[in-house]
Amino acid sequence: MNRPKIAVLTGAGVSKGSGIPTYRDGADSLWNHYHPQELATPEAFARDPKLVWEFYDWRRQNMAKARPNAAHLTLAEMEAALPDFTLVTQNIDGLHRAAGNRNILYLHGDIWLVRCTECDYRDEDRRVPLPELPPRCPRCGALLRPDIVWFGETLNPQTLYEAEQAFRSADLALVIGTSSVVYPAAYLPFYTIETGGRVIEFNMERTALSPYASEVILGPSEKTLPAWWKNFRQT
């Protein structure tokens, strides 16, 4: 049986079931009286790199304890089973990779990667806690920063292009656990709609995307996505 081309966009809601709070989770969104939008910026890093790294070291320690939930594992199973499957994520926690996905487009980067602010050094560093804050480049001695996209920065053009192409060519787009308010990621499913494909949204509540989706499935994605995939395999 021919399988449709599937593109998936995931947001913070996918990882909430693994114990990682979203930026919109009220008290959980505050760290030492700072909101993440006050720290996740190039300006904040230029002003106080140690404070910014203390925030990210805390996030890394929390994320290191998290384990993939059933939604992550289902997406890894889908990648293994489907010949044309693309996973695009707004998440930086690395749980998709831990679950087994290998072909991942990271729109906002990866918290486990660091890069130098001066030279082209870039590497994975999974130590928690980091032994030195702020960490320094082993090659040139300049400051390292998390290899993620901060507020006010642009997405990697090649990554965004590949994501757009995946959704343009998809017969079916799954949008899972994202608020659909952060652009340009929020526009990706509309490329699928424009080219005649279907969009299924998985979320805890309806979003700005919901009126345009072919189907909206409400509930925690660690429950709803495995159930959908089970039914899909039987069709």
Summary of the structure (lengths in Angstrom):
residues: 235
radius of gyration: 18.2
end to end distance: 9.4
largest distance: 57.1
contacts: 728
relative contact order: 0.17
helix: 39%
strand: 20%
